[in-house]
Amino acid sequence: MHHFVTLFWSSTIDGITIGAIYALVALGYTLVYGVLQLINFAHSEVFMVGTFASLFTLHGLGVKGPQTGIVLIGVLLLCALAAMGASATTAFLLERVAYRPLRRRTTSRLAALISAIGASFFIQEVFALRYGRNILNKTVLFHIGSGEVRTDKVLVVLAAIVMMILLDRFVGTSRLGRGIRATAQDPEMAVLMGVNIDRVIVLTFILGGLMAGVAALLFGTFFEVTQYNIGFLLGIKAFTAAVLGGIGNLRGALIGGFALGLIESYGASIFGAQWKDVIAFVVLVLVLLVRPTGLLGEQLARSRI
Protein backbone atom coordinates (compact mmCIF):
# COMPACT_ATOMS: atom_id res chain seq x y z
CA MET A 1 0.00 0.00 0.00
CA HIS A 2 2.98 2.30 0.51
CA HIS A 3 3.76 2.05 -3.21
CA PHE A 4 0.10 2.67 -4.05
CA VAL A 5 0.05 5.91 -2.04
CA THR A 6 3.44 7.04 -3.36
CA LEU A 7 2.59 6.31 -6.99
CA PHE A 8 -1.09 7.26 -6.83
CA TRP A 9 -1.00 10.27 -9.16
CA SER A 10 1.49 8.69 -11.53
CA SER A 11 -0.68 5.54 -11.70
CA THR A 12 -3.81 7.64 -12.22
CA ILE A 13 -2.33 9.57 -15.16
CA ASP A 14 -0.96 6.42 -16.80
CA GLY A 15 -4.21 4.56 -16.14
CA ILE A 16 -6.30 7.27 -17.80
CA THR A 17 -3.92 7.32 -20.77
CA ILE A 18 -3.96 3.59 -21.48
CA GLY A 19 -7.65 3.49 -20.58
CA ALA A 20 -8.39 5.93 -23.40
CA ILE A 21 -6.76 3.54 -25.87
CA TYR A 22 -8.67 0.58 -24.44
CA ALA A 23 -11.91 2.54 -24.77
CA LEU A 24 -11.34 3.38 -28.45
CA VAL A 25 -10.66 -0.26 -29.34
CA ALA A 26 -13.56 -1.41 -27.14
CA LEU A 27 -15.91 0.75 -29.23
CA GLY A 28 -15.27 -1.56 -32.20
CA TYR A 29 -16.22 -4.63 -30.20
CA THR A 30 -19.35 -3.03 -28.80
CA LEU A 31 -20.54 -1.64 -32.17
CA VAL A 32 -20.39 -5.02 -33.89
CA TYR A 33 -21.94 -6.81 -30.93
CA GLY A 34 -24.75 -4.27 -30.73
CA VAL A 35 -25.77 -4.95 -34.34
CA LEU A 36 -24.81 -8.61 -34.90
CA GLN A 37 -24.77 -10.00 -31.34
CA LEU A 38 -21.32 -11.32 -32.26
CA ILE A 39 -17.83 -10.74 -30.83
CA ASN A 40 -15.41 -9.77 -33.59
CA PHE A 41 -12.24 -11.39 -32.28
CA ALA A 42 -10.33 -10.22 -35.35
CA HIS A 43 -10.78 -6.59 -34.24
CA SER A 44 -7.44 -6.73 -32.40
CA GLU A 45 -5.76 -7.23 -35.77
CA VAL A 46 -7.71 -4.29 -37.20
CA PHE A 47 -5.95 -2.24 -34.51
CA MET A 48 -2.59 -3.85 -35.32
CA VAL A 49 -2.89 -2.98 -39.02
CA GLY A 50 -3.41 0.64 -38.01
CA THR A 51 -0.14 0.68 -36.05
CA PHE A 52 1.75 -0.55 -39.11
CA ALA A 53 -0.02 1.93 -41.39
CA SER A 54 1.10 4.84 -39.21
CA LEU A 55 4.63 3.37 -39.11
CA PHE A 56 4.83 2.98 -42.89
CA THR A 57 3.54 6.54 -43.30
CA LEU A 58 6.42 7.76 -41.13
CA HIS A 59 8.87 5.82 -43.28
CA GLY A 60 7.30 7.24 -46.43
CA LEU A 61 7.54 10.81 -45.11
CA GLY A 62 11.17 10.28 -44.12
CA VAL A 63 10.57 11.46 -40.55
CA LYS A 64 13.69 11.28 -38.39
CA GLY A 65 13.44 12.07 -34.69
CA PRO A 66 10.93 14.20 -32.76
CA GLN A 67 9.08 16.97 -34.62
CA THR A 68 7.55 20.25 -33.44
CA GLY A 69 5.01 22.87 -34.51
CA ILE A 70 3.15 22.69 -37.82
CA VAL A 71 5.33 19.83 -39.04
CA LEU A 72 4.33 17.70 -36.04
CA ILE A 73 0.63 18.46 -36.54
CA GLY A 74 0.87 17.62 -40.25
CA VAL A 75 2.73 14.36 -39.60
CA LEU A 76 0.23 13.29 -36.93
CA LEU A 77 -2.74 14.07 -39.17
CA LEU A 78 -1.27 12.14 -42.09
CA CYS A 79 -0.45 9.19 -39.83
CA ALA A 80 -3.95 9.32 -38.34
CA LEU A 81 -5.57 9.33 -41.78
CA ALA A 82 -3.38 6.42 -42.89
CA ALA A 83 -4.07 4.40 -39.74
CA MET A 84 -7.82 5.08 -39.85
CA GLY A 85 -8.00 4.27 -43.56
CA ALA A 86 -6.02 1.04 -43.20
CA SER A 87 -7.97 -0.15 -40.15
CA ALA A 88 -11.34 0.76 -41.70
CA THR A 89 -10.41 -1.03 -44.92
CA THR A 90 -9.30 -4.10 -42.97
CA ALA A 91 -12.57 -4.11 -41.01
CA PHE A 92 -14.55 -3.74 -44.24
CA LEU A 93 -12.72 -6.67 -45.86
CA LEU A 94 -13.21 -8.78 -42.73
CA GLU A 95 -16.96 -8.23 -42.91
CA ARG A 96 -17.04 -9.06 -46.61
CA VAL A 97 -14.76 -12.12 -46.50
CA ALA A 98 -15.12 -13.61 -43.02
CA TYR A 99 -18.66 -12.71 -41.93
CA ARG A 100 -21.03 -11.88 -44.79
CA PRO A 101 -20.81 -15.26 -46.59
CA LEU A 102 -21.58 -17.06 -43.33
CA ARG A 103 -24.39 -14.64 -42.45
CA ARG A 104 -26.08 -15.15 -45.80
CA ARG A 105 -25.96 -18.89 -45.29
CA THR A 106 -27.50 -18.37 -41.82
CA THR A 107 -24.79 -20.45 -40.18
CA SER A 108 -24.29 -20.60 -36.41
CA ARG A 109 -22.47 -17.95 -34.40
CA LEU A 110 -19.83 -20.54 -33.61
CA ALA A 111 -18.91 -20.69 -37.31
CA ALA A 112 -18.55 -16.89 -37.39
CA LEU A 113 -16.41 -17.01 -34.25
CA ILE A 114 -14.09 -19.62 -35.80
CA SER A 115 -13.91 -17.52 -38.97
CA ALA A 116 -12.91 -14.46 -36.91
CA ILE A 117 -10.17 -16.36 -35.09
CA GLY A 118 -8.86 -17.73 -38.40
CA ALA A 119 -8.83 -14.24 -39.92
CA SER A 120 -7.02 -12.96 -36.84
CA PHE A 121 -4.19 -15.48 -37.19
CA PHE A 122 -3.96 -14.87 -40.94
CA ILE A 123 -3.53 -11.11 -40.53
CA GLN A 124 -0.96 -11.64 -37.76
CA GLU A 125 1.21 -13.78 -40.01
CA VAL A 126 0.94 -11.34 -42.92
CA PHE A 127 2.16 -8.49 -40.71
CA ALA A 128 5.05 -10.26 -38.97
CA LEU A 129 7.34 -7.31 -39.71
CA ARG A 130 9.07 -4.35 -37.99
CA TYR A 131 8.85 -1.93 -35.06
CA GLY A 132 7.95 1.77 -34.71
CA ARG A 133 9.71 5.05 -33.93
CA ASN A 134 9.00 8.16 -31.90
CA ILE A 135 7.93 11.43 -33.61
CA LEU A 136 6.75 13.43 -30.60
CA ASN A 137 9.01 15.26 -28.19
CA LYS A 138 7.62 14.02 -24.86
CA THR A 139 7.89 17.18 -22.81
CA VAL A 140 6.68 17.21 -19.21
CA LEU A 141 4.02 19.95 -19.06
CA PHE A 142 3.39 19.85 -15.30
CA HIS A 143 3.20 17.51 -12.32
CA ILE A 144 0.24 16.30 -10.27
CA GLY A 145 1.80 14.97 -7.11
CA SER A 146 4.34 12.39 -8.25
CA GLY A 147 2.72 12.02 -11.67
CA GLU A 148 4.13 13.57 -14.84
CA VAL A 149 1.66 15.03 -17.33
CA ARG A 150 3.51 14.77 -20.65
CA THR A 151 2.53 15.98 -24.10
CA ASP A 152 1.98 12.45 -25.41
CA LYS A 153 -0.40 11.58 -22.55
CA VAL A 154 -2.42 14.76 -23.09
CA LEU A 155 -2.59 14.01 -26.83
CA VAL A 156 -3.81 10.44 -26.22
CA VAL A 157 -6.56 11.39 -23.77
CA LEU A 158 -7.83 14.45 -25.65
CA ALA A 159 -7.83 12.74 -29.05
CA ALA A 160 -9.63 9.69 -27.62
CA ILE A 161 -12.31 11.81 -25.93
CA VAL A 162 -12.90 13.85 -29.11
CA MET A 163 -13.30 10.67 -31.21
CA MET A 164 -15.67 9.12 -28.66
CA ILE A 165 -17.85 12.25 -28.58
CA LEU A 166 -17.97 12.37 -32.39
CA LEU A 167 -18.95 8.69 -32.59
CA ASP A 168 -21.61 9.09 -29.90
CA ARG A 169 -23.10 12.11 -31.71
CA PHE A 170 -22.99 10.31 -35.06
CA VAL A 171 -24.83 7.24 -33.75
CA GLY A 172 -27.23 9.35 -31.72
CA THR A 173 -28.24 12.02 -34.24
CA SER A 174 -27.41 11.08 -37.85
CA ARG A 175 -29.64 9.15 -40.26
CA LEU A 176 -27.09 6.35 -40.56
CA GLY A 177 -26.77 6.30 -36.78
CA ARG A 178 -30.53 5.82 -36.46
CA GLY A 179 -30.21 2.87 -38.81
CA ILE A 180 -27.56 1.35 -36.54
CA ARG A 181 -29.74 1.82 -33.46
CA ALA A 182 -32.81 0.44 -35.22
CA THR A 183 -30.92 -2.66 -36.34
CA ALA A 184 -29.53 -3.16 -32.84
CA GLN A 185 -33.04 -2.97 -31.33
CA ASP A 186 -34.98 -5.11 -33.81
CA PRO A 187 -33.37 -6.21 -37.12
CA GLU A 188 -36.63 -7.62 -38.55
CA MET A 189 -38.59 -4.45 -37.88
CA ALA A 190 -35.69 -2.34 -39.20
CA VAL A 191 -35.89 -4.19 -42.53
CA LEU A 192 -39.64 -3.53 -42.71
CA MET A 193 -38.96 0.15 -42.11
CA GLY A 194 -36.58 0.25 -45.08
CA VAL A 195 -33.20 -0.05 -43.32
CA ASN A 196 -30.52 -1.72 -45.45
CA ILE A 197 -29.08 -4.26 -42.97
CA ASP A 198 -26.01 -5.05 -45.07
CA ARG A 199 -25.15 -1.35 -45.31
CA VAL A 200 -25.58 -0.91 -41.55
CA ILE A 201 -23.36 -3.88 -40.77
CA VAL A 202 -20.63 -2.65 -43.12
CA LEU A 203 -20.90 0.79 -41.52
CA THR A 204 -20.46 -0.62 -38.01
CA PHE A 205 -17.32 -2.48 -39.06
CA ILE A 206 -15.92 0.65 -40.74
CA LEU A 207 -16.69 2.85 -37.72
CA GLY A 208 -15.01 0.32 -35.44
CA GLY A 209 -12.03 0.28 -37.80
CA LEU A 210 -11.79 4.07 -37.73
CA MET A 211 -11.73 4.06 -33.92
CA ALA A 212 -9.11 1.31 -33.93
CA GLY A 213 -7.01 3.33 -36.38
CA VAL A 214 -6.98 6.35 -34.08
CA ALA A 215 -6.16 4.06 -31.14
CA ALA A 216 -3.30 2.58 -33.18
CA LEU A 217 -1.71 5.97 -33.79
CA LEU A 218 -2.12 6.98 -30.13
CA PHE A 219 -0.69 3.65 -28.99
CA GLY A 220 2.36 4.12 -31.21
CA THR A 221 2.82 7.68 -29.97
CA PHE A 222 2.69 6.59 -26.33
CA PHE A 223 4.51 3.22 -26.40
CA GLU A 224 6.68 3.74 -29.53
CA VAL A 225 6.50 0.08 -30.54
CA THR A 226 4.54 -2.27 -32.76
CA GLN A 227 4.80 -5.88 -33.92
CA TYR A 228 2.67 -8.44 -35.71
CA ASN A 229 0.96 -9.71 -32.53
CA ILE A 230 0.70 -6.35 -30.76
CA GLY A 231 -3.09 -6.42 -30.92
CA PHE A 232 -3.61 -9.77 -29.20
CA LEU A 233 -3.24 -8.77 -25.56
CA LEU A 234 -4.55 -5.24 -26.07
CA GLY A 235 -7.55 -6.65 -27.92
CA ILE A 236 -8.41 -8.93 -25.01
CA LYS A 237 -8.13 -6.00 -22.60
CA ALA A 238 -10.31 -3.83 -24.84
CA PHE A 239 -12.86 -6.63 -24.94
CA THR A 240 -12.68 -6.74 -21.14
CA ALA A 241 -13.31 -2.98 -21.08
CA ALA A 242 -16.35 -3.44 -23.34
CA VAL A 243 -17.74 -6.16 -21.06
CA LEU A 244 -16.98 -4.09 -17.97
CA GLY A 245 -18.90 -1.10 -19.28
CA GLY A 246 -21.68 -3.18 -20.85
CA ILE A 247 -21.07 -4.90 -24.18
CA GLY A 248 -23.14 -3.20 -26.87
CA ASN A 249 -23.16 0.15 -25.05
CA LEU A 250 -21.03 2.95 -26.51
CA ARG A 251 -20.82 5.00 -23.34
CA GLY A 252 -20.24 1.83 -21.40
CA ALA A 253 -17.17 1.14 -23.56
CA LEU A 254 -15.87 4.60 -22.68
CA ILE A 255 -16.38 4.07 -18.94
CA GLY A 256 -15.07 0.50 -19.08
CA GLY A 257 -11.89 1.56 -20.88
CA PHE A 258 -10.96 4.25 -18.39
CA ALA A 259 -11.97 2.04 -15.45
CA LEU A 260 -9.86 -0.89 -16.64
CA GLY A 261 -6.87 1.37 -17.26
CA LEU A 262 -7.08 2.75 -13.73
CA ILE A 263 -7.64 -0.68 -12.14
CA GLU A 264 -4.65 -2.06 -14.02
CA SER A 265 -2.41 0.84 -13.11
CA TYR A 266 -3.43 0.86 -9.43
CA GLY A 267 -3.05 -2.91 -9.25
CA ALA A 268 0.44 -2.72 -10.72
CA SER A 269 1.45 -0.16 -8.08
CA ILE A 270 0.24 -2.49 -5.32
CA PHE A 271 1.20 -5.95 -6.59
CA GLY A 272 3.94 -5.09 -9.11
CA ALA A 273 4.01 -4.45 -12.86
CA GLN A 274 4.35 -8.17 -13.60
CA TRP A 275 0.75 -8.66 -12.39
CA LYS A 276 -0.78 -6.01 -14.65
CA ASP A 277 -2.04 -8.43 -17.30
CA VAL A 278 -3.29 -10.88 -14.69
CA ILE A 279 -5.34 -8.10 -13.10
CA ALA A 280 -7.12 -7.43 -16.40
CA PHE A 281 -8.13 -11.08 -16.74
CA VAL A 282 -9.28 -11.22 -13.11
CA VAL A 283 -11.48 -8.19 -13.79
CA LEU A 284 -13.00 -9.95 -16.82
CA VAL A 285 -13.79 -13.09 -14.81
CA LEU A 286 -15.25 -11.11 -11.91
CA VAL A 287 -17.46 -9.03 -14.18
CA LEU A 288 -18.78 -12.15 -15.93
CA LEU A 289 -19.48 -13.77 -12.55
CA VAL A 290 -20.90 -10.82 -10.63
CA ARG A 291 -22.43 -8.50 -13.25
CA PRO A 292 -22.33 -10.01 -16.76
CA THR A 293 -24.38 -7.11 -18.17
CA GLY A 294 -21.62 -4.64 -17.21
CA LEU A 295 -21.81 -1.29 -15.46
CA LEU A 296 -24.33 0.25 -17.88
CA GLY A 297 -25.64 -2.90 -19.53
CA GLU A 298 -28.92 -3.12 -17.66
CA GLN A 299 -29.71 0.55 -18.02
CA LEU A 300 -29.44 0.54 -21.83
CA ALA A 301 -29.98 -3.14 -22.57
CA ARG A 302 -33.04 -2.53 -24.73
CA SER A 303 -31.27 -0.30 -27.21
CA ARG A 304 -27.85 -1.97 -26.78
CA ILE A 305 -26.17 1.05 -28.40
C-alpha positions as CSV (number, residue, x, y, z in Angstrom):
1,M,0.0,0.0,0.0
2,H,3.0,2.3,0.5
3,H,3.8,2.1,-3.2
4,F,0.1,2.7,-4.1
5,V,0.1,5.9,-2.0
6,T,3.4,7.0,-3.4
7,L,2.6,6.3,-7.0
8,F,-1.1,7.3,-6.8
9,W,-1.0,10.3,-9.2
10,S,1.5,8.7,-11.5
11,S,-0.7,5.5,-11.7
12,T,-3.8,7.6,-12.2
13,I,-2.3,9.6,-15.2
14,D,-1.0,6.4,-16.8
15,G,-4.2,4.6,-16.1
16,I,-6.3,7.3,-17.8
17,T,-3.9,7.3,-20.8
18,I,-4.0,3.6,-21.5
19,G,-7.7,3.5,-20.6
20,A,-8.4,5.9,-23.4
21,I,-6.8,3.5,-25.9
22,Y,-8.7,0.6,-24.4
23,A,-11.9,2.5,-24.8
24,L,-11.3,3.4,-28.4
25,V,-10.7,-0.3,-29.3
26,A,-13.6,-1.4,-27.1
27,L,-15.9,0.7,-29.2
28,G,-15.3,-1.6,-32.2
29,Y,-16.2,-4.6,-30.2
30,T,-19.3,-3.0,-28.8
31,L,-20.5,-1.6,-32.2
32,V,-20.4,-5.0,-33.9
33,Y,-21.9,-6.8,-30.9
34,G,-24.8,-4.3,-30.7
35,V,-25.8,-5.0,-34.3
36,L,-24.8,-8.6,-34.9
37,Q,-24.8,-10.0,-31.3
38,L,-21.3,-11.3,-32.3
39,I,-17.8,-10.7,-30.8
40,N,-15.4,-9.8,-33.6
41,F,-12.2,-11.4,-32.3
42,A,-10.3,-10.2,-35.4
43,H,-10.8,-6.6,-34.2
44,S,-7.4,-6.7,-32.4
45,E,-5.8,-7.2,-35.8
46,V,-7.7,-4.3,-37.2
47,F,-5.9,-2.2,-34.5
48,M,-2.6,-3.8,-35.3
49,V,-2.9,-3.0,-39.0
50,G,-3.4,0.6,-38.0
51,T,-0.1,0.7,-36.1
52,F,1.7,-0.6,-39.1
53,A,0.0,1.9,-41.4
54,S,1.1,4.8,-39.2
55,L,4.6,3.4,-39.1
56,F,4.8,3.0,-42.9
57,T,3.5,6.5,-43.3
58,L,6.4,7.8,-41.1
59,H,8.9,5.8,-43.3
60,G,7.3,7.2,-46.4
61,L,7.5,10.8,-45.1
62,G,11.2,10.3,-44.1
63,V,10.6,11.5,-40.5
64,K,13.7,11.3,-38.4
65,G,13.4,12.1,-34.7
66,P,10.9,14.2,-32.8
67,Q,9.1,17.0,-34.6
68,T,7.5,20.2,-33.4
69,G,5.0,22.9,-34.5
70,I,3.1,22.7,-37.8
71,V,5.3,19.8,-39.0
72,L,4.3,17.7,-36.0
73,I,0.6,18.5,-36.5
74,G,0.9,17.6,-40.2
75,V,2.7,14.4,-39.6
76,L,0.2,13.3,-36.9
77,L,-2.7,14.1,-39.2
78,L,-1.3,12.1,-42.1
79,C,-0.4,9.2,-39.8
80,A,-3.9,9.3,-38.3
81,L,-5.6,9.3,-41.8
82,A,-3.4,6.4,-42.9
83,A,-4.1,4.4,-39.7
84,M,-7.8,5.1,-39.8
85,G,-8.0,4.3,-43.6
86,A,-6.0,1.0,-43.2
87,S,-8.0,-0.1,-40.2
88,A,-11.3,0.8,-41.7
89,T,-10.4,-1.0,-44.9
90,T,-9.3,-4.1,-43.0
91,A,-12.6,-4.1,-41.0
92,F,-14.6,-3.7,-44.2
93,L,-12.7,-6.7,-45.9
94,L,-13.2,-8.8,-42.7
95,E,-17.0,-8.2,-42.9
96,R,-17.0,-9.1,-46.6
97,V,-14.8,-12.1,-46.5
98,A,-15.1,-13.6,-43.0
99,Y,-18.7,-12.7,-41.9
100,R,-21.0,-11.9,-44.8
101,P,-20.8,-15.3,-46.6
102,L,-21.6,-17.1,-43.3
103,R,-24.4,-14.6,-42.4
104,R,-26.1,-15.2,-45.8
105,R,-26.0,-18.9,-45.3
106,T,-27.5,-18.4,-41.8
107,T,-24.8,-20.4,-40.2
108,S,-24.3,-20.6,-36.4
109,R,-22.5,-17.9,-34.4
110,L,-19.8,-20.5,-33.6
111,A,-18.9,-20.7,-37.3
112,A,-18.6,-16.9,-37.4
113,L,-16.4,-17.0,-34.3
114,I,-14.1,-19.6,-35.8
115,S,-13.9,-17.5,-39.0
116,A,-12.9,-14.5,-36.9
117,I,-10.2,-16.4,-35.1
118,G,-8.9,-17.7,-38.4
119,A,-8.8,-14.2,-39.9
120,S,-7.0,-13.0,-36.8
121,F,-4.2,-15.5,-37.2
122,F,-4.0,-14.9,-40.9
123,I,-3.5,-11.1,-40.5
124,Q,-1.0,-11.6,-37.8
125,E,1.2,-13.8,-40.0
126,V,0.9,-11.3,-42.9
127,F,2.2,-8.5,-40.7
128,A,5.0,-10.3,-39.0
129,L,7.3,-7.3,-39.7
130,R,9.1,-4.4,-38.0
131,Y,8.8,-1.9,-35.1
132,G,7.9,1.8,-34.7
133,R,9.7,5.1,-33.9
134,N,9.0,8.2,-31.9
135,I,7.9,11.4,-33.6
136,L,6.8,13.4,-30.6
137,N,9.0,15.3,-28.2
138,K,7.6,14.0,-24.9
139,T,7.9,17.2,-22.8
140,V,6.7,17.2,-19.2
141,L,4.0,19.9,-19.1
142,F,3.4,19.8,-15.3
143,H,3.2,17.5,-12.3
144,I,0.2,16.3,-10.3
145,G,1.8,15.0,-7.1
146,S,4.3,12.4,-8.3
147,G,2.7,12.0,-11.7
148,E,4.1,13.6,-14.8
149,V,1.7,15.0,-17.3
150,R,3.5,14.8,-20.7
151,T,2.5,16.0,-24.1
152,D,2.0,12.4,-25.4
153,K,-0.4,11.6,-22.5
154,V,-2.4,14.8,-23.1
155,L,-2.6,14.0,-26.8
156,V,-3.8,10.4,-26.2
157,V,-6.6,11.4,-23.8
158,L,-7.8,14.5,-25.6
159,A,-7.8,12.7,-29.0
160,A,-9.6,9.7,-27.6
161,I,-12.3,11.8,-25.9
162,V,-12.9,13.8,-29.1
163,M,-13.3,10.7,-31.2
164,M,-15.7,9.1,-28.7
165,I,-17.9,12.2,-28.6
166,L,-18.0,12.4,-32.4
167,L,-18.9,8.7,-32.6
168,D,-21.6,9.1,-29.9
169,R,-23.1,12.1,-31.7
170,F,-23.0,10.3,-35.1
171,V,-24.8,7.2,-33.7
172,G,-27.2,9.4,-31.7
173,T,-28.2,12.0,-34.2
174,S,-27.4,11.1,-37.8
175,R,-29.6,9.2,-40.3
176,L,-27.1,6.3,-40.6
177,G,-26.8,6.3,-36.8
178,R,-30.5,5.8,-36.5
179,G,-30.2,2.9,-38.8
180,I,-27.6,1.4,-36.5
181,R,-29.7,1.8,-33.5
182,A,-32.8,0.4,-35.2
183,T,-30.9,-2.7,-36.3
184,A,-29.5,-3.2,-32.8
185,Q,-33.0,-3.0,-31.3
186,D,-35.0,-5.1,-33.8
187,P,-33.4,-6.2,-37.1
188,E,-36.6,-7.6,-38.6
189,M,-38.6,-4.5,-37.9
190,A,-35.7,-2.3,-39.2
191,V,-35.9,-4.2,-42.5
192,L,-39.6,-3.5,-42.7
193,M,-39.0,0.2,-42.1
194,G,-36.6,0.3,-45.1
195,V,-33.2,-0.1,-43.3
196,N,-30.5,-1.7,-45.5
197,I,-29.1,-4.3,-43.0
198,D,-26.0,-5.0,-45.1
199,R,-25.1,-1.4,-45.3
200,V,-25.6,-0.9,-41.6
201,I,-23.4,-3.9,-40.8
202,V,-20.6,-2.6,-43.1
203,L,-20.9,0.8,-41.5
204,T,-20.5,-0.6,-38.0
205,F,-17.3,-2.5,-39.1
206,I,-15.9,0.7,-40.7
207,L,-16.7,2.8,-37.7
208,G,-15.0,0.3,-35.4
209,G,-12.0,0.3,-37.8
210,L,-11.8,4.1,-37.7
211,M,-11.7,4.1,-33.9
212,A,-9.1,1.3,-33.9
213,G,-7.0,3.3,-36.4
214,V,-7.0,6.3,-34.1
215,A,-6.2,4.1,-31.1
216,A,-3.3,2.6,-33.2
217,L,-1.7,6.0,-33.8
218,L,-2.1,7.0,-30.1
219,F,-0.7,3.6,-29.0
220,G,2.4,4.1,-31.2
221,T,2.8,7.7,-30.0
222,F,2.7,6.6,-26.3
223,F,4.5,3.2,-26.4
224,E,6.7,3.7,-29.5
225,V,6.5,0.1,-30.5
226,T,4.5,-2.3,-32.8
227,Q,4.8,-5.9,-33.9
228,Y,2.7,-8.4,-35.7
229,N,1.0,-9.7,-32.5
230,I,0.7,-6.3,-30.8
231,G,-3.1,-6.4,-30.9
232,F,-3.6,-9.8,-29.2
233,L,-3.2,-8.8,-25.6
234,L,-4.6,-5.2,-26.1
235,G,-7.5,-6.6,-27.9
236,I,-8.4,-8.9,-25.0
237,K,-8.1,-6.0,-22.6
238,A,-10.3,-3.8,-24.8
239,F,-12.9,-6.6,-24.9
240,T,-12.7,-6.7,-21.1
241,A,-13.3,-3.0,-21.1
242,A,-16.3,-3.4,-23.3
243,V,-17.7,-6.2,-21.1
244,L,-17.0,-4.1,-18.0
245,G,-18.9,-1.1,-19.3
246,G,-21.7,-3.2,-20.8
247,I,-21.1,-4.9,-24.2
248,G,-23.1,-3.2,-26.9
249,N,-23.2,0.1,-25.1
250,L,-21.0,2.9,-26.5
251,R,-20.8,5.0,-23.3
252,G,-20.2,1.8,-21.4
253,A,-17.2,1.1,-23.6
254,L,-15.9,4.6,-22.7
255,I,-16.4,4.1,-18.9
256,G,-15.1,0.5,-19.1
257,G,-11.9,1.6,-20.9
258,F,-11.0,4.2,-18.4
259,A,-12.0,2.0,-15.5
260,L,-9.9,-0.9,-16.6
261,G,-6.9,1.4,-17.3
262,L,-7.1,2.8,-13.7
263,I,-7.6,-0.7,-12.1
264,E,-4.7,-2.1,-14.0
265,S,-2.4,0.8,-13.1
266,Y,-3.4,0.9,-9.4
267,G,-3.0,-2.9,-9.2
268,A,0.4,-2.7,-10.7
269,S,1.5,-0.2,-8.1
270,I,0.2,-2.5,-5.3
271,F,1.2,-6.0,-6.6
272,G,3.9,-5.1,-9.1
273,A,4.0,-4.4,-12.9
274,Q,4.4,-8.2,-13.6
275,W,0.8,-8.7,-12.4
276,K,-0.8,-6.0,-14.7
277,D,-2.0,-8.4,-17.3
278,V,-3.3,-10.9,-14.7
279,I,-5.3,-8.1,-13.1
280,A,-7.1,-7.4,-16.4
281,F,-8.1,-11.1,-16.7
282,V,-9.3,-11.2,-13.1
283,V,-11.5,-8.2,-13.8
284,L,-13.0,-10.0,-16.8
285,V,-13.8,-13.1,-14.8
286,L,-15.2,-11.1,-11.9
287,V,-17.5,-9.0,-14.2
288,L,-18.8,-12.1,-15.9
289,L,-19.5,-13.8,-12.6
290,V,-20.9,-10.8,-10.6
291,R,-22.4,-8.5,-13.2
292,P,-22.3,-10.0,-16.8
293,T,-24.4,-7.1,-18.2
294,G,-21.6,-4.6,-17.2
295,L,-21.8,-1.3,-15.5
296,L,-24.3,0.3,-17.9
297,G,-25.6,-2.9,-19.5
298,E,-28.9,-3.1,-17.7
299,Q,-29.7,0.6,-18.0
300,L,-29.4,0.5,-21.8
301,A,-30.0,-3.1,-22.6
302,R,-33.0,-2.5,-24.7
303,S,-31.3,-0.3,-27.2
304,R,-27.8,-2.0,-26.8
305,I,-26.2,1.0,-28.4
